[in-house]
Amino acid sequence: MSNSVLEDEPRPSSESPVLTEVSIADHIELVRPHHRFRGVSHGGDPWDLSHLDPFAFRVDPGLGFEVTVVVLFSSHCFTKSLARDGRPRRLIPLAELFDDGREVRVLCERRYEHSRRHLPVLVRDLHRRTIQFARDNPPNFVTSTSVDGQNPSGHQYVVFFEISRDNKRKGRLLLQVQSAYAVELSEQQRFRLRRRIAFLNLLKATSLRRKVSG
C-alpha cells in the first residue's frame, strides 16, 4: 500500500484495547453551549445532529490503568466558513447561517450528510485507524476515509482533531473534533510525509504530559 496518502482502511491494533463507553452526564461540566446542536434546520428541513452529541469512553492506553476520554464536536463538522461559501455575506439567506455564539458560518449540506454517514463510526474507531500529524504547534491530527467506496483516487473525508489533558480532573482527556469535510485526493498530499502516531500512544503521551511532534 502506498504511503503517499492516508490509508483508508482501519488497521487492527495488536493490543486489542477495550473501549468502554460511559455516561457523558458524569462530565457534563465540559459540554458548552457550542457543543450542543439543537433546532438546526436548512431550507425549512430540520437537521438531526444527535450523532454529534458529546460522548465519553474509558480505555487503558498502555498505562496499566484506564483514562476517560471525553469527545466533543465542532459546528465545523456541518458548516463551512463564509469565505469558503464564496457568496457575499449580504447574498446568503439568513436561514443558511449558523451562529454558535462564537462565530457565524454557513450550513453545508455536504458536510452534514458526510458527518452522518462517517463521523460517529470513524471517531469510535480511531484506535484502529491511521492517524497523522496535521500541525505541530499547537499539535492536531488527521485521519480519513474514502467517500467513494473502494475508489482510492476519489474524494476523502478528512477529520481533524486535537487531544488535551484535563487539568481539573485527574485521568481525563479531551478529544475535540475540530473539523471534518470531503476533499479531493490531491488536497491530501500535504500530509503525505507527516509522521504517523497510534491513537493509544497519543493518549498515553498526553496523559503523561509528553510532547509529541510530527
N, C-alpha and C positions, 0 to 999 in steps of 0.2 A: 504493500500500500504506500502511496506517495506521501512524503512528509510536507509537501508544498501547500496543503490545505488542512483545515481542521477535519479530523476524522468524523464521519457521520455516525457510525455505529458505536454504541456503548462498549467499553472494554471491561469485561468482568474483572472484578477485584479478587486477587488471590487471597485477601484477608477475609472475604465474605463478611463484612460488617453487618451488624444487626441495627437497623434504624427503627426506632420505636416512636411513632407519633404520639404526642402528649397534648393535653388541653392548652389552648392559647390563653384561656382565662387566667392561668397562673402567671402570665406575662403581659397582661393587658395594659400595664403602665407604659409599655414600649410602643403601643399602637396609637399613632397620632391621627388626627382627622384626615390628613392627606394619604393615609394608608387604607382608608375605607372608601369604597366607591358605590354609593347608593343613589338611586334616582337618576341615573345617566340614560339619556335617550339620544338617538340620532335620526333626524328626519321624522320624528314622531314615533319611531320604533324604540321601545325600551331595550337597553343592553343589560344582560345578566352578567355581572362581573364578579360573581361569587367565587369563581375559580381563582381570583386574585386576592381572596381573603388571607390575612396573615395566618400562619400555622407554625408549629414548633415540633421538633423531634429530638430524641436523645440518641447518642452514639458514642462509642469509645473509639477515638481516632488513633489509638496506639499508646494511650497514656496509662492504661491499667484501670481507668475509671471513665464513666460516661460524662459527657458535657451536653448541655442543652443548646440547640441551635434554633433561634427564632428567625423565621423567614418573612420579610416584608417586601411588598411590591410597589413600584412607582407607577404613576399615571403615564409615564413614557411607554409603558407596555401596550397602551391602546390609543395614544395620541402622538401627534408629530408637532414639531416646532412651527411657529408662524413663518419662519424663514424657509423651512423645507416645504411648506404648503405652496408657496410661490405666488399666491394671490395677495394683493394689497390688503391690509387689515380691514379697510373700510368695505371691501367687497366680500368678506367672509361673513355669512349669516351668523347671527348670534347663537342660533341653535346648534351650530357646529363648534362653538368654542367651549372649552372646558377650563374652569378656574378651580385649582385645588387649594387656593388661599396663599400660594407661594408664587405661582406663575400661571399665565394664560397660554393654552395650547389648543391645537385643532384636533377634534376627534378624527380617528383614522380607521375606516372600516377594515382595511387590510391588516393592520396591526391587531385590531380586536379579534378578527377571525383566526389569525395565526396564534394569538395568545390562547384562545380557547382550545385549539387543536393540539398545540405543542407544549405550552409553558408548564402547566402543572406536573405533567409526567416528567419532563426534562429536568426540572428543578429537583424533584424527588429522586432522580436517578443520577445525580451529579457524581456519586461515588463510583459509578461505572463509566463515566464519560471522560473524554479527552478535554482537559482544561489547559488553557494557555494564558500567559500574562498578556493583558491588553495595554497596560500602562504601569510604570514603575513607581511614580511618586505623585500623588498617593497611589498605592497599588490597587488595580482592579483586574478582573479576569473575564475570560470569554470562553464560551462553548457554543456549539452549533449543531443543527440537524438539517437534513435536506427537506425542502418543502415540495420537491418534485419526485417523490418516491425514490427509486433507485438510480435516478439520473445524476451521476456525480458532477456533471457540468451545469446543473441547473441552479436555481436560487437556493440560498442557505438562510436558515433562520438563526440569527446570532443573538445570544443572550449575554449581557454584561452584568457583572455583579461584584460586590465587594464584601469582605468579611472583616469584622472588628470584634474586639473583646469588650464585653460589657463591664464597665468599671463599678457598676452599682451592685452587681450580684456575682459572686464567685461561680465559676464553671458555666457561664452563659455567654454565648457568642451571638452576634447579629449578622445575618446574611441578608443584604439588601440588593434586590434585583433592580438595577438602575435603569435598564432599557432592554428592549427586545424587538427586533424587526427583521424583515427579509432583505437580503442584499444579493446582488449578482456575485458569482464566484470570483470575479476579478477584484471586487472590493475587499475580499478576504486576504489578498496577497500580502497586505501589510502585517499580517500576523504569522506568516509562514516560517519566519526564523525565530519567533519568540519561544522562549523556553516553556516546556510543559511542567505541570505540577499536579500530583494526585490530590484529589479532594481531601482525603483523610490526612495527608501530610500538611495541607494548607490549614486544616482545622487544628492540627497538633501544634504547628508553628505559631498560629495566632493565640492559642491557649497559653503557650509558654512565652509569649511576647518576643518571639524570634522574628527578625526581619527576613522577609523573602523578597527576591527580586528576579526579574526576567533577563 
